[in-house]
């Protein structure tokens, strides 16, 4: 194979790879709004802050936060966040998402994030329940 053929083949392969990368990126662009939660190895407990980060340039008048499709609060100013008392739900997996409202009333929804709540049981409560 000549040098010129190798160069042409290398350029062709590079073009195909770039097309694939751009195609994959276009199919999976960053959502306009996404959830940020504290990272904890053993699950969430107590009161935690849930944040919604917005794509640069997107203007929102408010963001409403949901756990298991129930509203837990709305924030009307950036940075958008709410405090979530995880003791109000059972231990285990829960679905969290946010809905942002633009000034014109149009809404954008974040992807749903699955979190694990792991609050320690109050020892006095569990002892009194087992004695009853």
N, CA, C and O atoms as CSV, one atom per row, in Angstrom:
chain,resi,resn,atom,element,x,y,z
A,1,UNK,N,N,0.855,-1.174,0.000
A,1,UNK,CA,C,0.000,0.000,0.000
A,1,UNK,C,C,0.899,1.235,0.000
A,1,UNK,O,O,1.862,1.322,0.762
A,2,UNK,N,N,0.573,2.155,-0.843
A,2,UNK,CA,C,1.380,3.363,-0.967
A,2,UNK,C,C,1.118,4.311,0.204
A,2,UNK,O,O,0.116,4.180,0.908
A,3,UNK,N,N,2.013,5.251,0.401
A,3,UNK,CA,C,1.877,6.251,1.464
A,3,UNK,C,C,0.615,7.064,1.271
A,3,UNK,O,O,-0.094,7.377,2.228
A,4,UNK,N,N,0.342,7.402,0.017
A,4,UNK,CA,C,-0.853,8.200,-0.268
A,4,UNK,C,C,-2.108,7.399,0.083
A,4,UNK,O,O,-3.056,7.971,0.621
A,5,UNK,N,N,-2.146,6.110,-0.200
A,5,UNK,CA,C,-3.300,5.266,0.133
A,5,UNK,C,C,-3.485,5.165,1.641
A,5,UNK,O,O,-4.612,5.190,2.135
A,6,UNK,N,N,-2.366,5.050,2.382
A,6,UNK,CA,C,-2.449,4.979,3.850
A,6,UNK,C,C,-3.017,6.272,4.427
A,6,UNK,O,O,-3.829,6.243,5.352
A,7,UNK,N,N,-2.588,7.398,3.880
A,7,UNK,CA,C,-3.086,8.693,4.355
A,7,UNK,C,C,-4.578,8.811,4.084
A,7,UNK,O,O,-5.333,9.241,4.956
A,8,UNK,N,N,-5.007,8.438,2.901
A,8,UNK,CA,C,-6.429,8.507,2.546
A,8,UNK,C,C,-7.231,7.588,3.460
A,8,UNK,O,O,-8.301,7.972,3.931
A,9,UNK,N,N,-6.729,6.374,3.720
A,9,UNK,CA,C,-7.436,5.429,4.577
A,9,UNK,C,C,-7.501,5.962,6.018
A,9,UNK,O,O,-8.544,5.857,6.664
A,10,UNK,N,N,-6.413,6.524,6.517
A,10,UNK,CA,C,-6.387,7.091,7.861
A,10,UNK,C,C,-7.383,8.228,7.990
A,10,UNK,O,O,-8.095,8.316,8.991
A,11,UNK,N,N,-7.444,9.098,6.994
A,11,UNK,CA,C,-8.414,10.197,7.009
A,11,UNK,C,C,-9.842,9.682,6.979
A,11,UNK,O,O,-10.712,10.223,7.661
A,12,UNK,N,N,-10.091,8.643,6.197
A,12,UNK,CA,C,-11.442,8.076,6.102
A,12,UNK,C,C,-11.862,7.473,7.440
A,12,UNK,O,O,-12.988,7.679,7.894
A,13,UNK,N,N,-10.952,6.726,8.068
A,13,UNK,CA,C,-11.266,6.123,9.363
A,13,UNK,C,C,-11.491,7.211,10.406
A,13,UNK,O,O,-12.418,7.112,11.210
A,14,UNK,N,N,-10.670,8.231,10.404
A,14,UNK,CA,C,-10.824,9.346,11.341
A,14,UNK,C,C,-12.174,10.023,11.145
A,14,UNK,O,O,-12.847,10.350,12.123
A,15,UNK,N,N,-12.575,10.236,9.916
A,15,UNK,CA,C,-13.870,10.876,9.629
A,15,UNK,C,C,-15.020,10.021,10.142
A,15,UNK,O,O,-15.983,10.545,10.702
A,16,UNK,N,N,-14.925,8.708,9.955
A,16,UNK,CA,C,-15.982,7.804,10.433
A,16,UNK,C,C,-16.050,7.853,11.959
A,16,UNK,O,O,-17.142,7.949,12.519
A,17,UNK,N,N,-14.915,7.789,12.635
A,17,UNK,CA,C,-14.902,7.834,14.097
A,17,UNK,C,C,-15.453,9.151,14.620
A,17,UNK,O,O,-16.188,9.162,15.607
A,18,UNK,N,N,-15.114,10.249,13.982
A,18,UNK,CA,C,-15.633,11.548,14.411
A,18,UNK,C,C,-17.139,11.609,14.223
A,18,UNK,O,O,-17.841,12.172,15.063
A,19,UNK,N,N,-17.643,11.047,13.149
A,19,UNK,CA,C,-19.083,11.013,12.896
A,19,UNK,C,C,-19.786,10.210,13.981
A,19,UNK,O,O,-20.848,10.605,14.459
A,20,UNK,N,N,-19.197,9.083,14.370
A,20,UNK,CA,C,-19.795,8.257,15.423
A,20,UNK,C,C,-19.818,9.018,16.743
A,20,UNK,O,O,-20.844,9.031,17.423
A,21,UNK,N,N,-18.719,9.647,17.115
A,21,UNK,CA,C,-18.650,10.393,18.374
A,21,UNK,C,C,-19.665,11.527,18.386
A,21,UNK,O,O,-20.383,11.704,19.370
A,22,UNK,N,N,-19.732,12.294,17.307
A,22,UNK,CA,C,-20.689,13.401,17.222
A,22,UNK,C,C,-22.112,12.869,17.249
A,22,UNK,O,O,-22.979,13.467,17.887
A,23,UNK,N,N,-22.369,11.761,16.573
A,23,UNK,CA,C,-23.704,11.159,16.563
A,23,UNK,C,C,-24.131,10.707,17.938
A,23,UNK,O,O,-25.275,10.928,18.334
A,24,UNK,N,N,-23.229,10.073,18.678
A,24,UNK,CA,C,-23.542,9.629,20.032
A,24,UNK,C,C,-23.795,10.832,20.926
A,24,UNK,O,O,-24.745,10.818,21.709
A,25,UNK,N,N,-22.965,11.881,20.833
A,25,UNK,CA,C,-23.167,13.077,21.634
A,25,UNK,C,C,-24.510,13.720,21.314
A,25,UNK,O,O,-25.211,14.165,22.222
A,26,UNK,N,N,-24.878,13.774,20.036
A,26,UNK,CA,C,-26.144,14.397,19.642
A,26,UNK,C,C,-27.335,13.606,20.171
A,26,UNK,O,O,-28.381,14.184,20.468
A,27,UNK,N,N,-27.185,12.295,20.290
A,27,UNK,CA,C,-28.274,11.460,20.811
A,27,UNK,C,C,-28.397,11.565,22.326
A,27,UNK,O,O,-29.464,11.296,22.878
A,28,UNK,N,N,-27.320,11.951,23.004
A,28,UNK,CA,C,-27.315,12.015,24.462
A,28,UNK,C,C,-26.795,13.368,24.951
A,28,UNK,O,O,-25.821,13.426,25.702
A,29,UNK,N,N,-27.442,14.451,24.529
A,29,UNK,CA,C,-26.965,15.762,25.001
A,29,UNK,C,C,-27.288,15.929,26.481
A,29,UNK,O,O,-28.143,15.228,27.022
A,30,UNK,N,N,-26.611,16.845,27.118
A,30,UNK,CA,C,-26.872,17.136,28.523
A,30,UNK,C,C,-28.291,17.682,28.647
A,30,UNK,O,O,-28.693,18.537,27.858
A,31,UNK,N,N,-29.051,17.200,29.622
A,31,UNK,CA,C,-30.414,17.713,29.799
A,31,UNK,C,C,-30.377,19.178,30.238
A,31,UNK,O,O,-29.365,19.634,30.769
A,32,UNK,N,N,-31.465,19.917,30.023
A,32,UNK,CA,C,-31.484,21.334,30.396
A,32,UNK,C,C,-31.422,21.550,31.913
A,32,UNK,O,O,-31.010,22.614,32.376
A,33,UNK,N,N,-31.829,20.548,32.671
A,33,UNK,CA,C,-31.816,20.639,34.131
A,33,UNK,C,C,-31.493,19.251,34.673
A,33,UNK,O,O,-32.006,18.248,34.178
A,34,UNK,N,N,-30.639,19.203,35.693
A,34,UNK,CA,C,-30.323,17.907,36.269
A,34,UNK,C,C,-30.161,18.022,37.775
A,34,UNK,O,O,-29.918,19.100,38.318
A,35,UNK,N,N,-30.305,16.865,38.436
A,35,UNK,CA,C,-30.304,16.776,39.897
A,35,UNK,C,C,-28.893,16.516,40.409
A,35,UNK,O,O,-28.142,15.732,39.828
A,36,UNK,N,N,-28.544,17.187,41.507
A,36,UNK,CA,C,-27.305,16.913,42.220
A,36,UNK,C,C,-27.660,16.604,43.669
A,36,UNK,O,O,-28.370,17.362,44.331
A,37,UNK,N,N,-27.152,15.482,44.140
A,37,UNK,CA,C,-27.393,15.055,45.517
A,37,UNK,C,C,-26.067,14.829,46.215
A,37,UNK,O,O,-25.049,14.604,45.559
A,38,UNK,N,N,-26.068,14.887,47.551
A,38,UNK,CA,C,-24.833,14.550,48.255
A,38,UNK,C,C,-24.483,13.095,47.983
A,38,UNK,O,O,-25.361,12.233,47.958
A,39,UNK,N,N,-23.197,12.825,47.779
A,39,UNK,CA,C,-22.778,11.449,47.545
A,39,UNK,C,C,-22.396,10.818,48.877
A,39,UNK,O,O,-21.509,11.294,49.586
A,40,UNK,N,N,-23.085,9.747,49.188
A,40,UNK,CA,C,-22.799,9.010,50.413
A,40,UNK,C,C,-22.792,7.530,50.071
A,40,UNK,O,O,-23.700,7.037,49.402
A,41,UNK,N,N,-21.776,6.830,50.528
A,41,UNK,CA,C,-21.640,5.410,50.210
A,41,UNK,C,C,-22.753,4.559,50.804
A,41,UNK,O,O,-23.165,3.569,50.200
A,42,UNK,N,N,-23.239,4.930,51.972
A,42,UNK,CA,C,-24.205,4.084,52.664
A,42,UNK,C,C,-25.628,4.623,52.615
A,42,UNK,O,O,-26.433,4.279,53.481
A,43,UNK,N,N,-25.962,5.439,51.652
A,43,UNK,CA,C,-27.317,5.957,51.518
A,43,UNK,C,C,-27.484,7.309,52.187
A,43,UNK,O,O,-26.625,7.759,52.945
A,44,UNK,N,N,-28.600,7.942,51.895
A,44,UNK,CA,C,-28.899,9.264,52.441
A,44,UNK,C,C,-29.623,9.112,53.769
A,44,UNK,O,O,-30.402,8.180,53.965
A,45,UNK,N,N,-29.354,10.038,54.672
A,45,UNK,CA,C,-30.049,10.013,55.960
A,45,UNK,C,C,-30.188,11.441,56.479
A,45,UNK,O,O,-29.444,12.344,56.095
A,46,UNK,N,N,-31.166,11.613,57.363
A,46,UNK,CA,C,-31.391,12.934,57.937
A,46,UNK,C,C,-31.867,13.925,56.901
A,46,UNK,O,O,-32.575,13.552,55.965
A,47,UNK,N,N,-31.491,15.181,57.052
A,47,UNK,CA,C,-31.869,16.226,56.105
A,47,UNK,C,C,-30.734,16.438,55.120
A,47,UNK,O,O,-29.590,16.659,55.516
A,48,UNK,N,N,-31.055,16.369,53.835
A,48,UNK,CA,C,-30.046,16.542,52.785
A,48,UNK,C,C,-30.505,17.639,51.827
A,48,UNK,O,O,-31.698,17.904,51.683
A,49,UNK,N,N,-29.526,18.268,51.178
A,49,UNK,CA,C,-29.831,19.296,50.189
A,49,UNK,C,C,-29.887,18.659,48.809
A,49,UNK,O,O,-28.966,17.949,48.405
A,50,UNK,N,N,-30.972,18.917,48.092
A,50,UNK,CA,C,-31.098,18.498,46.704
A,50,UNK,C,C,-30.966,19.750,45.853
A,50,UNK,O,O,-31.674,20.734,46.069
A,51,UNK,N,N,-30.058,19.711,44.886
A,51,UNK,CA,C,-29.826,20.863,44.018
A,51,UNK,C,C,-30.257,20.528,42.598
A,51,UNK,O,O,-30.185,19.378,42.163
A,52,UNK,N,N,-30.704,21.554,41.887
A,52,UNK,CA,C,-30.980,21.418,40.458
A,52,UNK,C,C,-30.028,22.359,39.733
A,52,UNK,O,O,-30.028,23.566,39.973
A,53,UNK,N,N,-29.225,21.798,38.852
A,53,UNK,CA,C,-28.299,22.594,38.066
A,53,UNK,C,C,-28.912,22.806,36.696
A,53,UNK,O,O,-29.496,21.892,36.114
A,54,UNK,N,N,-28.772,24.022,36.187
A,54,UNK,CA,C,-29.410,24.410,34.932
A,54,UNK,C,C,-28.340,24.645,33.867
A,54,UNK,O,O,-27.281,25.205,34.148
A,55,UNK,N,N,-28.632,24.209,32.642
A,55,UNK,CA,C,-27.730,24.438,31.522
A,55,UNK,C,C,-27.477,25.930,31.352
A,55,UNK,O,O,-28.381,26.749,31.517
A,56,UNK,N,N,-26.234,26.272,31.019
A,56,UNK,CA,C,-25.883,27.682,30.794
A,56,UNK,C,C,-26.848,28.320,29.815
A,56,UNK,O,O,-27.149,27.756,28.764
A,57,UNK,N,N,-27.324,29.488,30.165
A,57,UNK,CA,C,-28.206,30.238,29.276
A,57,UNK,C,C,-29.688,29.972,29.474
A,57,UNK,O,O,-30.520,30.752,29.011
A,58,UNK,N,N,-30.036,28.879,30.156
A,58,UNK,CA,C,-31.450,28.582,30.396
A,58,UNK,C,C,-31.933,29.403,31.581
A,58,UNK,O,O,-31.358,29.335,32.667
A,59,UNK,N,N,-32.979,30.173,31.373
A,59,UNK,CA,C,-33.549,31.004,32.433
A,59,UNK,C,C,-34.794,30.324,32.982
A,59,UNK,O,O,-35.714,29.994,32.234
A,60,UNK,N,N,-34.816,30.117,34.293
A,60,UNK,CA,C,-35.972,29.524,34.947
A,60,UNK,C,C,-36.474,30.466,36.029
A,60,UNK,O,O,-35.687,31.118,36.715
A,61,UNK,N,N,-37.794,30.530,36.174
A,61,UNK,CA,C,-38.363,31.356,37.226
A,61,UNK,C,C,-38.533,30.564,38.514
A,61,UNK,O,O,-38.623,31.146,39.595
A,62,UNK,N,N,-38.577,29.221,38.405
A,62,UNK,CA,C,-38.663,28.379,39.597
A,62,UNK,C,C,-38.319,26.940,39.243
A,62,UNK,O,O,-38.356,26.533,38.082
A,63,UNK,N,N,-37.982,26.185,40.286
A,63,UNK,CA,C,-37.762,24.744,40.151
A,63,UNK,C,C,-38.503,24.065,41.292
A,63,UNK,O,O,-38.327,24.417,42.458
A,64,UNK,N,N,-39.330,23.091,40.943
A,64,UNK,CA,C,-40.054,22.303,41.940
A,64,UNK,C,C,-39.407,20.927,42.019
A,64,UNK,O,O,-39.101,20.316,40.995
A,65,UNK,N,N,-39.200,20.446,43.238
A,65,UNK,CA,C,-38.516,19.181,43.472
A,65,UNK,C,C,-39.519,18.116,43.902
A,65,UNK,O,O,-40.469,18.402,44.630
A,66,UNK,N,N,-39.299,16.887,43.445
A,66,UNK,CA,C,-40.213,15.778,43.712
A,66,UNK,C,C,-39.460,14.554,44.219
A,66,UNK,O,O,-38.361,14.250,43.755
A,67,UNK,N,N,-40.065,13.856,45.178
A,67,UNK,CA,C,-39.596,12.548,45.615
A,67,UNK,C,C,-40.774,11.612,45.456
A,67,UNK,O,O,-41.845,11.839,46.019
A,68,UNK,N,N,-40.569,10.560,44.685
A,68,UNK,CA,C,-41.638,9.592,44.401
A,68,UNK,C,C,-42.895,10.303,43.895
A,68,UNK,O,O,-44.013,9.976,44.292
A,69,UNK,N,N,-42.689,11.280,43.011
A,69,UNK,CA,C,-43.748,12.061,42.361
A,69,UNK,C,C,-44.552,12.954,43.311
A,69,UNK,O,O,-45.606,13.465,42.932
A,70,UNK,N,N,-44.068,13.144,44.528
A,70,UNK,CA,C,-44.715,14.076,45.458
A,70,UNK,C,C,-43.812,15.291,45.653
A,70,UNK,O,O,-42.615,15.150,45.900
A,71,UNK,N,N,-44.391,16.478,45.542
A,71,UNK,CA,C,-43.620,17.710,45.688
A,71,UNK,C,C,-43.068,17.835,47.108
A,71,UNK,O,O,-43.777,17.620,48.092
A,72,UNK,N,N,-41.773,18.191,47.187
A,72,UNK,CA,C,-41.172,18.427,48.500
A,72,UNK,C,C,-40.733,19.881,48.650
A,72,UNK,O,O,-40.165,20.260,49.675
A,73,UNK,N,N,-40.997,20.699,47.622
A,73,UNK,CA,C,-40.672,22.106,47.736
A,73,UNK,C,C,-40.308,22.748,46.417
A,73,UNK,O,O,-39.995,22.072,45.437
A,74,UNK,N,N,-40.357,24.085,46.413
A,74,UNK,CA,C,-40.049,24.883,45.232
A,74,UNK,C,C,-39.065,25.976,45.615
A,74,UNK,O,O,-39.158,26.568,46.690
A,75,UNK,N,N,-38.117,26.232,44.712
A,75,UNK,CA,C,-37.177,27.332,44.919
A,75,UNK,C,C,-37.324,28.277,43.740
A,75,UNK,O,O,-37.377,27.837,42.592
A,76,UNK,N,N,-37.391,29.586,44.019
A,76,UNK,CA,C,-37.620,30.574,42.973
A,76,UNK,C,C,-36.393,31.409,42.635
A,76,UNK,O,O,-36.497,32.409,41.926
A,77,UNK,N,N,-35.218,30.998,43.145
A,77,UNK,CA,C,-34.002,31.746,42.800
A,77,UNK,C,C,-32.807,30.791,42.732
A,77,UNK,O,O,-32.737,29.774,43.422
A,78,UNK,N,N,-31.872,31.182,41.857
A,78,UNK,CA,C,-30.656,30.371,41.722
A,78,UNK,C,C,-29.723,30.645,42.888
A,78,UNK,O,O,-29.706,31.766,43.395
A,79,UNK,N,N,-28.963,29.684,43.325
A,79,UNK,CA,C,-28.956,28.289,42.881
A,79,UNK,C,C,-30.187,27.565,43.440
A,79,UNK,O,O,-30.521,27.706,44.616
A,80,UNK,N,N,-30.845,26.798,42.591
A,80,UNK,CA,C,-32.089,26.132,42.967
A,80,UNK,C,C,-31.791,24.927,43.861
A,80,UNK,O,O,-30.992,24.061,43.505
A,81,UNK,N,N,-32.445,24.884,45.028
A,81,UNK,CA,C,-32.247,23.755,45.935
A,81,UNK,C,C,-33.370,23.701,46.957
A,81,UNK,O,O,-34.084,24.680,47.173
A,82,UNK,N,N,-33.512,22.540,47.579
A,82,UNK,CA,C,-34.427,22.363,48.708
A,82,UNK,C,C,-33.764,21.452,49.724
A,82,UNK,O,O,-32.858,20.684,49.401
A,83,UNK,N,N,-34.232,21.556,50.949
A,83,UNK,CA,C,-33.799,20.636,52.001
A,83,UNK,C,C,-34.838,19.522,52.086
A,83,UNK,O,O,-36.037,19.791,52.159
A,84,UNK,N,N,-34.375,18.268,52.076
A,84,UNK,CA,C,-35.278,17.125,52.134
A,84,UNK,C,C,-35.010,16.344,53.413
A,84,UNK,O,O,-33.901,15.862,53.642
A,85,UNK,N,N,-36.034,16.230,54.232
A,85,UNK,CA,C,-35.948,15.437,55.453
A,85,UNK,C,C,-36.245,13.990,55.082
A,85,UNK,O,O,-37.403,13.615,54.899
A,86,UNK,N,N,-35.200,13.183,54.973
A,86,UNK,CA,C,-35.371,11.800,54.516
A,86,UNK,C,C,-36.090,10.919,55.536
A,86,UNK,O,O,-36.489,9.799,55.219
A,87,UNK,N,N,-36.255,11.426,56.765
A,87,UNK,CA,C,-36.970,10.623,57.762
A,87,UNK,C,C,-38.472,10.588,57.487
A,87,UNK,O,O,-39.206,9.859,58.154
A,88,UNK,N,N,-38.936,11.372,56.506
A,88,UNK,CA,C,-40.361,11.375,56.169
A,88,UNK,C,C,-40.733,10.252,55.208
A,88,UNK,O,O,-41.905,10.087,54.868
A,89,UNK,N,N,-39.727,9.471,54.763
A,89,UNK,CA,C,-39.988,8.341,53.859
A,89,UNK,C,C,-39.361,7.083,54.453
A,89,UNK,O,O,-38.498,7.157,55.327
A,90,UNK,N,N,-39.805,5.939,53.969
A,90,UNK,CA,C,-39.232,4.667,54.416
A,90,UNK,C,C,-37.814,4.513,53.886
A,90,UNK,O,O,-37.454,5.098,52.864
A,91,UNK,N,N,-37.016,3.723,54.589
A,91,UNK,CA,C,-35.697,3.364,54.072
A,91,UNK,C,C,-35.876,2.593,52.768
A,91,UNK,O,O,-36.868,1.890,52.579
A,92,UNK,N,N,-34.911,2.735,51.881
A,92,UNK,CA,C,-34.966,2.034,50.602
A,92,UNK,C,C,-34.827,3.004,49.444
A,92,UNK,O,O,-34.429,4.154,49.629
A,93,UNK,N,N,-35.159,2.534,48.241
A,93,UNK,CA,C,-34.998,3.341,47.034
A,93,UNK,C,C,-36.152,4.323,46.847
A,93,UNK,O,O,-37.313,4.019,47.120
A,94,UNK,N,N,-35.783,5.516,46.370
A,94,UNK,CA,C,-36.767,6.557,46.067
A,94,UNK,C,C,-36.339,7.269,44.793
A,94,UNK,O,O,-35.150,7.345,44.485
A,95,UNK,N,N,-37.309,7.787,44.058
A,95,UNK,CA,C,-37.074,8.473,42.789
A,95,UNK,C,C,-37.167,9.977,42.999
A,95,UNK,O,O,-38.147,10.477,43.552
A,96,UNK,N,N,-36.124,10.703,42.547
A,96,UNK,CA,C,-36.060,12.153,42.707
A,96,UNK,C,C,-35.969,12.797,41.333
A,96,UNK,O,O,-35.194,12.357,40.484
A,97,UNK,N,N,-36.765,13.843,41.115
A,97,UNK,CA,C,-36.639,14.631,39.887
A,97,UNK,C,C,-37.050,16.073,40.169
A,97,UNK,O,O,-37.602,16.384,41.224
A,98,UNK,N,N,-36.772,16.936,39.210
A,98,UNK,CA,C,-37.116,18.354,39.351
A,98,UNK,C,C,-37.793,18.824,38.072
A,98,UNK,O,O,-37.529,18.309,36.985
A,99,UNK,N,N,-38.670,19.808,38.220
A,99,UNK,CA,C,-39.337,20.426,37.077
A,99,UNK,C,C,-39.079,21.926,37.149
A,99,UNK,O,O,-39.463,22.596,38.108
A,100,UNK,N,N,-38.426,22.430,36.121
A,100,UNK,CA,C,-38.153,23.856,36.048
A,100,UNK,C,C,-39.213,24.556,35.221
A,100,UNK,O,O,-39.693,24.010,34.227
A,101,UNK,N,N,-39.578,25.759,35.626
A,101,UNK,CA,C,-40.558,26.552,34.882
A,101,UNK,C,C,-39.872,27.795,34.329
A,101,UNK,O,O,-39.263,28.571,35.064
A,102,UNK,N,N,-39.987,27.962,33.011
A,102,UNK,CA,C,-39.417,29.135,32.350
A,102,UNK,C,C,-40.344,30.330,32.568
A,102,UNK,O,O,-41.513,30.148,32.909
A,103,UNK,N,N,-39.835,31.548,32.377
A,103,UNK,CA,C,-40.679,32.736,32.567
A,103,UNK,C,C,-41.947,32.723,31.709
A,103,UNK,O,O,-42.949,33.324,32.097
A,104,UNK,N,N,-41.925,32.050,30.548
A,104,UNK,CA,C,-43.113,31.997,29.692
A,104,UNK,C,C,-44.083,30.878,30.086
A,104,UNK,O,O,-45.107,30.690,29.430
A,105,UNK,N,N,-43.764,30.126,31.167
A,105,UNK,CA,C,-44.644,29.065,31.647
A,105,UNK,C,C,-44.287,27.678,31.141
A,105,UNK,O,O,-44.803,26.688,31.660
A,106,UNK,N,N,-43.418,27.577,30.142
A,106,UNK,CA,C,-42.999,26.270,29.631
A,106,UNK,C,C,-42.177,25.569,30.716
A,106,UNK,O,O,-41.436,26.213,31.459
A,107,UNK,N,N,-42.320,24.241,30.798
A,107,UNK,CA,C,-41.587,23.492,31.818
A,107,UNK,C,C,-40.569,22.544,31.187
A,107,UNK,O,O,-40.730,22.078,30.059
A,108,UNK,N,N,-39.521,22.279,31.958
A,108,UNK,CA,C,-38.507,21.293,31.578
A,108,UNK,C,C,-38.306,20.377,32.773
A,108,UNK,O,O,-38.276,20.830,33.917
A,109,UNK,N,N,-38.167,19.078,32.499
A,109,UNK,CA,C,-38.038,18.088,33.568
A,109,UNK,C,C,-36.652,17.464,33.529
A,109,UNK,O,O,-36.107,17.184,32.461
A,110,UNK,N,N,-36.097,17.252,34.707
A,110,UNK,CA,C,-34.809,16.566,34.808
A,110,UNK,C,C,-35.025,15.069,34.620
A,110,UNK,O,O,-36.152,14.578,34.681
A,111,UNK,N,N,-33.937,14.362,34.393
A,111,UNK,CA,C,-34.002,12.907,34.438
A,111,UNK,C,C,-34.239,12.513,35.885
A,111,UNK,O,O,-33.851,13.229,36.808
A,112,UNK,N,N,-34.871,11.379,36.071
A,112,UNK,CA,C,-35.130,10.876,37.418
A,112,UNK,C,C,-33.880,10.194,37.953
A,112,UNK,O,O,-33.222,9.430,37.247
A,113,UNK,N,N,-33.565,10.480,39.202
A,113,UNK,CA,C,-32.415,9.890,39.868
A,113,UNK,C,C,-32.939,8.978,40.977
A,113,UNK,O,O,-33.812,9.367,41.752
A,114,UNK,N,N,-32.402,7.774,41.042
A,114,UNK,CA,C,-32.773,6.858,42.116
A,114,UNK,C,C,-31.790,7.023,43.264
A,114,UNK,O,O,-30.576,6.985,43.066
A,115,UNK,N,N,-32.325,7.207,44.466
A,115,UNK,CA,C,-31.488,7.345,45.660
A,115,UNK,C,C,-31.896,6.284,46.669
A,115,UNK,O,O,-33.007,5.757,46.631
A,116,UNK,N,N,-30.983,5.991,47.559
A,116,UNK,CA,C,-31.272,5.053,48.644
A,116,UNK,C,C,-31.261,5.827,49.949
A,116,UNK,O,O,-30.297,6.520,50.273
A,117,UNK,N,N,-32.351,5.696,50.691
A,117,UNK,CA,C,-32.447,6.314,52.018
A,117,UNK,C,C,-32.135,5.234,53.037
A,117,UNK,O,O,-32.677,4.130,52.974
A,118,UNK,N,N,-31.262,5.558,53.975
A,118,UNK,CA,C,-30.871,4.604,55.006
A,118,UNK,C,C,-30.740,5.338,56.335
A,118,UNK,O,O,-29.635,5.641,56.785
A,119,UNK,N,N,-31.866,5.613,56.946
A,119,UNK,CA,C,-31.875,6.241,58.267
A,119,UNK,C,C,-31.802,5.148,59.319
A,119,UNK,O,O,-32.509,4.143,59.241
A,120,UNK,N,N,-30.933,5.359,60.307
A,120,UNK,CA,C,-30.836,4.385,61.396
A,120,UNK,C,C,-32.110,4.462,62.215
A,120,UNK,O,O,-32.652,5.540,62.456
A,121,UNK,N,N,-32.579,3.291,62.639
A,121,UNK,CA,C,-33.763,3.276,63.496
A,121,UNK,C,C,-33.387,3.785,64.867
A,121,UNK,O,O,-32.289,3.527,65.362
A,122,UNK,N,N,-34.297,4.505,65.472
A,122,UNK,CA,C,-34.107,4.970,66.842
A,122,UNK,C,C,-34.172,3.746,67.747
A,122,UNK,O,O,-35.189,3.054,67.788
A,123,UNK,N,N,-33.081,3.477,68.478
A,123,UNK,CA,C,-33.014,2.262,69.298
A,123,UNK,C,C,-34.116,2.214,70.343
A,123,UNK,O,O,-34.641,1.135,70.616
A,124,UNK,N,N,-34.484,3.338,70.935
A,124,UNK,CA,C,-35.536,3.315,71.964
A,124,UNK,C,C,-36.878,2.985,71.326
A,124,UNK,O,O,-37.703,2.298,71.928
A,125,UNK,N,N,-37.100,3.479,70.096
A,125,UNK,CA,C,-38.369,3.181,69.417
A,125,UNK,C,C,-38.439,1.708,69.082
A,125,UNK,O,O,-39.463,1.073,69.332
A,126,UNK,N,N,-37.355,1.132,68.510
A,126,UNK,CA,C,-37.412,-0.256,68.117
A,126,UNK,C,C,-37.481,-1.175,69.333
A,126,UNK,O,O,-38.098,-2.238,69.256
A,127,UNK,N,N,-36.857,-0.791,70.467
A,127,UNK,CA,C,-36.946,-1.616,71.667
A,127,UNK,C,C,-38.370,-1.606,72.213
A,127,UNK,O,O,-38.889,-2.654,72.597
A,128,UNK,N,N,-39.011,-0.431,72.254
A,128,UNK,CA,C,-40.364,-0.363,72.797
A,128,UNK,C,C,-41.363,-1.061,71.883
A,128,UNK,O,O,-42.346,-1.631,72.357
A,129,UNK,N,N,-41.117,-1.019,70.564
A,129,UNK,CA,C,-42.007,-1.718,69.642
A,129,UNK,C,C,-41.883,-3.219,69.803
A,129,UNK,O,O,-42.882,-3.932,69.712
A,130,UNK,N,N,-40.644,-3.727,70.049
A,130,UNK,CA,C,-40.460,-5.167,70.174
A,130,UNK,C,C,-40.999,-5.685,71.499
A,130,UNK,O,O,-41.366,-6.856,71.599
A,131,UNK,N,N,-41.054,-4.809,72.543
A,131,UNK,CA,C,-41.589,-5.235,73.842
A,131,UNK,C,C,-43.115,-5.264,73.811
A,131,UNK,O,O,-43.724,-5.984,74.603
A,132,UNK,N,N,-43.742,-4.509,72.928
A,132,UNK,CA,C,-45.207,-4.412,72.909
A,132,UNK,C,C,-45.874,-5.631,72.364
A,132,UNK,O,O,-47.102,-5.683,72.292
